[in-house]
Structure formats: C-alpha cells, structure tokens
Amino acid sequence: MAQRIGRYTLRFPSHPAVLAGAAVVGTTEGEGPLRAEFDRVFPDDTLGESSFEKAESALQREAVTLALEKAGKRPRDADLIFAGDLLNQCIGSSFGLRDFGIPFVGVYGACSTMALALGLAGLAVDANAARLALAVTSSHFCSAERQFRQPLEYGGQRPPTAQRTATAAGASVLGAHEPDKPYLAAATFGRIVDLGVQDANNMGAAMAPAAARTVADFLHDAGAGPDSLDLVLTGDLGAVGTALFRTLLNKDYGIALSETRHADCGLLLYDRETQDVHAGGSGCGCSASVFNSHILRQLQCGALRRVLLVATGALLSQTSTLQGESIPCVAHAVLVCAPENGKE
Amino acid sequence: MAQRIGRYTLRFPSHPAVLAGAAVVGTTEGEGPLRAEFDRVFPDDTLGESSFEKAESALQREAVTLALEKAGKRPRDADLIFAGDLLNQCIGSSFGLRDFGIPFVGVYGACSTMALALGLAGLAVDANAARLALAVTSSHFCSAERQFRQPLEYGGQRPPTAQRTATAAGASVLGAHEPDKPYLAAATFGRIVDLGVQDANNMGAAMAPAAARTVADFLHDAGAGPDSLDLVLTGDLGAVGTALFRTLLNKDYGIALSETRHADCGLLLYDRETQDVHAGGSGCGCSASVFNSHILRQLQCGALRRVLLVATGALLSQTSTLQGESIPCVAHAVLVCAPENGKE
C-alpha cells in the first residue's frame, strides 16, 4: 500500500525489488564509454530485420528476454508489463512484446518512459497488483530520424543543440522485496511544464524546467536536501539541458546540486569528444539502457546507495511543431536504493 | 491494496468511487441516439480552434473541466491523471491537459484507453497512491482521418467494414468509496492478441479476439458466468466485430453471452440506419463518451448494477500497415457496479 508523502511523492513501504535489469544497444552506443556494461551490443543496427521499426521492436524483445533470464523468471511469471516508446502509436512496444503473453499496459512519456514505467511497476508490486512486473522501453536512431526529422538517406544536418536518439532498449524486472537486491523506495510523477520553448532541435532546453520541478517536488516532499541522494540521474538533458537544469534548480528552487551528485544519461552514454553526437544522447532507450546497466550495477554493489532517476520527456509531435506549438515537457522520478544487505 | 483473483484479474477491495463522469461530443455524435445524454454537444467540430488536433485537445480539456465540476473538485485536488489518445505522441492529451498542473501519467492503448486509464486510476486510488485520480481520453474524426487515412479534403471512400472515429472525449473522476456512487470493483488488463488480420479497414475483426479473451479471462478468474453481469459493454467492435466477438466467445471459450447482456459502444453512439457511419463508431472517445454518459447514468440510478466495460484497441500504426504487418490488439476490462445504497 503506497504511502503519500507531501503533495507529489509516493513511498513504497514494501520496497519492491529490482530483481534484474537488462540493456541492449546498437553499434554507436557499443562504441561509447559504457560498452562493457551492456548485456548485448548489436554489430548491425538493423538487428537483421527488414525495417528500422522492426529492429526497434527486436531491441525491446531482446531486453525483456534477457532481463527475465537474469531474474530467473519466465514470461508467464509476469503479471504486468509497462511499456512504451517514441514511435507513432508505440509500435516498438506492441510489436516487440506481442508474443510474450504478458498483460500489457501501454504507457507514453516520450523519453521519460523508463521512469514512468518503473514508477507504475513499483506501485503495482507494492499494491499487490502484480507479483512480478516489468518495465521496458526502447528507441532507435534510424526509426526516430525518419519519423521525427528526415530519412537518413537525405543526409540532413543537425544543429549543435540537437541530441542523438539512442539505439537501445532497457528492461527491469520488479518483484517482492529481497534484501540483497536494489529496491524502489519512492516515485514522483511529474506535472507538465511548458515554458514556451519551440525549438524541436533543442529538447534539452525544453525539458530542463520539468526536471528541475520534479526534483524540487521530490526533495520538498521528502523534507531533504540533495545531499540525501548519492546521485540525481537525469534522463537525457544533454549538454545544453544539463547546465540549464542545475541553474534552474538553484535559481527557481534554491537547491544547490553539486556537479558530483548529478549525472545525465545522455552524457554518460557517448563520448562527445570522439563521437559525433552533438549535445549528447536522447530517446527512451537512453536512460533505459544506462539505468539498467551501469547504474543498476553500481547500486547492486553498493557503490551508489540512493539514486533518483529523473527521466524527462518532450511531449511534442511533428504535427504540433509544424502547427507552431511550444513543447510541453514532463519529468518522472523514481528513487532506487542499494540492497539492504549491501555494504555501507 | 489490490487483491489478485485468478491469473489476470485484480479486485479493488476498497471499492473506489466513480465520483463523476463527463462526456463531450461533436456534431455527428450529437445527432445520434445518445444526444440527450452528453454534457456538451459542440455545434462545430473545430471547437473554434485553428486545427483539428487543437480541437481534440480542447475536447479533452473540456471533459476534464466538466467532470471535475460535477464532482465538486478542483484540479489541485487531483493527485494523478491517466490520459492518452490516438494522435501521434498522444498530443491530444499532453496539449489538452498541460495547464491543469495535475501529475500526468500518459497511457497508450489505442481505443482501449478508457478502460486502461480507469483500471490504473482505480488501482491508484485503491492503493492509496491517489486520493483523487482522473481517467480521460479523446478522439476526433478529422484528426484521425488525416493521420491514419487521408485528409478529409481528398474525399476518400471507406469500405462497409470501416468504422467512424468518434469526435468525443470522456473523463471520469475517481476517489475513495462513497456508498451512493458507482464504484470500480475489478480490472483485467489484457494480453496482446494477434490472429493475423491485416485489413486496417476492418478493425472490428482484428479486435474481436482480444475482447473475447479478456472477457473469458475475467469470467474464469471471477469463477462466474456471463449471467453475473448485467452488461458486457465492448468498446468499439462495431457491427462486424460484435458478431465475431459473440461467436468467438462461444466457440473458443464455451461462453454463451446473450444479446440482451451485450452492447457495443460503437453501435450505441450512432444510428446506423440514418447516419453514414459504416460499421459503427470507434476511436478512444467512443467508449469514453458512451461510458461517461449513458452507462454511468444507468449505473447511478441502479438500472444497471454490474457492467463490464471491455474497451478494445488495435495497436497498429500507419507505418506497420505499410510494412505489411498484421494488427496486434488488446482489450482491457473494468467492472463497474451500481452504488451500494442504490435500489435493487
């Protein structure tokens, strides 16, 4: 039974365990600094499929298969799967997961989807609505470019503020508390924030205010400062959004988040010095793959003890941009903690 | 705290109340048999907006505003809103709801969205994750035609098996149990079913197997026959899907659902004799508007006592159809009951 603390935050008293996570990525991501952390790096971004959309579905299928394997579970053990992606009508999820036979809850939060799905899966396990619940999402550079910008063949140029949609998927398996597993302690579901940014090539700037608000909500509700967290891990603000996020947090909410306690999945996934990714990574698969590999491993071994994953989403579409609209954004946060039995 | 019964069904022991529902519709829907039941019929399908997408957002905004008003609540009283729609990246919801400041959980279930959102909102209230939770969805004939088929100006013809996307939105306000309000007793989240139907102009045929499976799951889990329900209310199977649904339920699951205990929102919304709607209504707004008007009223007065709303969704996109894919479908069900204090 969830416990409301403050206005916007839910605490999960049963401490649902993250039994396992899996992350699978494409070629470029596999050449980045986290290459050794992923469960699988595909040497060909088509994954042998006949379209990029089908490749994205395959990424999601692969992430779920591996996560279940690592947790020692079968698809039939899962009571619910929370899944979504960036493709129109979320076909990465529906086609990727159609053969598992797991009750399917489609969610949409753009690049905030991993935190949204984790928060809901945590709620479901905590509330006894699922003994085992999965959270999964994906993105694919090529399917996203075709859908949101231009087919790759056009060779379109992107400005320096643009980010690279990660070819990646991540899946987490949640179940009842286990003392030697990381656990979900709380979730803050975000409100929509729209400060009027209209540049779809600068999502970091559009999403930073939503991230700042959700982090401020969480800390206010928890009655704690940023030092209560080992890491605030934003989803994919990239280089531009990261700077803005820390500035806004300080200016608008009086919260001084030191650089050492903040990391952004969009900056962790690639090496911007040597990889041509402009302002960093983005896409649902960005935070999903970073969280379910590098971060979960650090939580498992106790190198990190309290991580607030704050995934951010830009809730626009091509149509809304063409119609001159600004970009409504949202950030969802989940607090994930190291195992109780771990070393301090 | 939810109680799992059987393999797929959740019972909500606290009986979350449906405090109010609101339904707003466009011109054609306002000329149909339910015209007197809606909270608002717009005489102009643009709602005075400059695009059909903005009109759809306005529908959703209006439905939420009216539902909150009818429940005697303000937006700030709501802890969560579960919302989604058919537009790419669900912009009907994100733009329609961005000004309410309610923590926003985007969901995607195509035309199954109303039942999906209701089930999650019920779970949230039952689990104490929200004191007040909203469920809302919308669709718009003109935005859907442009996105999924052709702009209206092309004057495209549709085959008799096609359905008309409803211009409509519906919103429900859920809160803690109240003995004189209808309540959510249970939910069954569906599994994806894909029998290989590829005709995007015959969604009823594609979705019927998903509806049959979810109804069979629910009845099996509840250990009851169809006579335990006053009404099985499918979302939008239309004329073709309705016939198939009852046949499949009988043939595949041995469940004889009499015609008097079954209704389909897609057939209730329009008068197919006098209105040019082919096989009936569809779209997220179809079941949302029928449930939140006609059906909720009958539950409120006790004319119906136990209604299983089974909204069905076709989880395809234009891209998946162009790539020769079949149509994965899902059906989510919620059991809504008449007030405890009502007359038998």
Chai-1 contact restraints between the chains, C-beta under 6 A:
chainA,res_idxA,chainB,res_idxB,connection_type,confidence,min_distance_angstrom,max_distance_angstrom,comment,restraint_id
A,M1,B,M1,contact,1.0,0.0,6.0,A-B,restraint_1
A,M1,B,A127,contact,1.0,0.0,6.0,A-B,restraint_2
A,M1,B,N128,contact,1.0,0.0,6.0,A-B,restraint_3
A,A2,B,A127,contact,1.0,0.0,6.0,A-B,restraint_4
A,A2,B,N128,contact,1.0,0.0,6.0,A-B,restraint_5
A,A2,B,A129,contact,1.0,0.0,6.0,A-B,restraint_6
A,L10,B,A129,contact,1.0,0.0,6.0,A-B,restraint_7
A,S51,B,Q323,contact,1.0,0.0,6.0,A-B,restraint_8
A,E53,B,T319,contact,1.0,0.0,6.0,A-B,restraint_9
A,N88,B,N88,contact,1.0,0.0,6.0,A-B,restraint_10
A,N88,B,S317,contact,1.0,0.0,6.0,A-B,restraint_11
A,Q89,B,S317,contact,1.0,0.0,6.0,A-B,restraint_12
A,C90,B,Y108,contact,1.0,0.0,6.0,A-B,restraint_13
A,I91,B,S317,contact,1.0,0.0,6.0,A-B,restraint_14
A,I91,B,S320,contact,1.0,0.0,6.0,A-B,restraint_15
A,S94,B,L315,contact,1.0,0.0,6.0,A-B,restraint_16
A,S94,B,P328,contact,1.0,0.0,6.0,A-B,restraint_17
A,R98,B,I192,contact,1.0,0.0,6.0,A-B,restraint_18
A,R98,B,D194,contact,1.0,0.0,6.0,A-B,restraint_19
A,R98,B,P328,contact,1.0,0.0,6.0,A-B,restraint_20
A,G101,B,R191,contact,1.0,0.0,6.0,A-B,restraint_21
A,P103,B,F189,contact,1.0,0.0,6.0,A-B,restraint_22
A,P103,B,R191,contact,1.0,0.0,6.0,A-B,restraint_23
A,F104,B,I192,contact,1.0,0.0,6.0,A-B,restraint_24
A,F104,B,V330,contact,1.0,0.0,6.0,A-B,restraint_25
A,V105,B,F189,contact,1.0,0.0,6.0,A-B,restraint_26
A,G106,B,Y108,contact,1.0,0.0,6.0,A-B,restraint_27
A,G106,B,G109,contact,1.0,0.0,6.0,A-B,restraint_28
A,V107,B,V107,contact,1.0,0.0,6.0,A-B,restraint_29
A,Y108,B,C90,contact,1.0,0.0,6.0,A-B,restraint_30
A,Y108,B,G106,contact,1.0,0.0,6.0,A-B,restraint_31
A,Y108,B,Y108,contact,1.0,0.0,6.0,A-B,restraint_32
A,G109,B,G106,contact,1.0,0.0,6.0,A-B,restraint_33
A,L123,B,A129,contact,1.0,0.0,6.0,A-B,restraint_34
A,A127,B,M1,contact,1.0,0.0,6.0,A-B,restraint_35
A,A127,B,A2,contact,1.0,0.0,6.0,A-B,restraint_36
A,A127,B,A127,contact,1.0,0.0,6.0,A-B,restraint_37
A,N128,B,M1,contact,1.0,0.0,6.0,A-B,restraint_38
A,N128,B,A2,contact,1.0,0.0,6.0,A-B,restraint_39
A,A129,B,A2,contact,1.0,0.0,6.0,A-B,restraint_40
A,A129,B,L10,contact,1.0,0.0,6.0,A-B,restraint_41
A,A129,B,L123,contact,1.0,0.0,6.0,A-B,restraint_42
A,F189,B,P103,contact,1.0,0.0,6.0,A-B,restraint_43
A,F189,B,V105,contact,1.0,0.0,6.0,A-B,restraint_44
A,R191,B,G101,contact,1.0,0.0,6.0,A-B,restraint_45
A,R191,B,P103,contact,1.0,0.0,6.0,A-B,restraint_46
A,I192,B,R98,contact,1.0,0.0,6.0,A-B,restraint_47
A,I192,B,F104,contact,1.0,0.0,6.0,A-B,restraint_48
A,D194,B,R98,contact,1.0,0.0,6.0,A-B,restraint_49
A,L315,B,S94,contact,1.0,0.0,6.0,A-B,restraint_50
A,S317,B,N88,contact,1.0,0.0,6.0,A-B,restraint_51
A,S317,B,Q89,contact,1.0,0.0,6.0,A-B,restraint_52
A,S317,B,I91,contact,1.0,0.0,6.0,A-B,restraint_53
A,T319,B,E53,contact,1.0,0.0,6.0,A-B,restraint_54
A,S320,B,I91,contact,1.0,0.0,6.0,A-B,restraint_55
A,Q323,B,S51,contact,1.0,0.0,6.0,A-B,restraint_56
A,P328,B,S94,contact,1.0,0.0,6.0,A-B,restraint_57
A,P328,B,R98,contact,1.0,0.0,6.0,A-B,restraint_58
A,V330,B,F104,contact,1.0,0.0,6.0,A-B,restraint_59
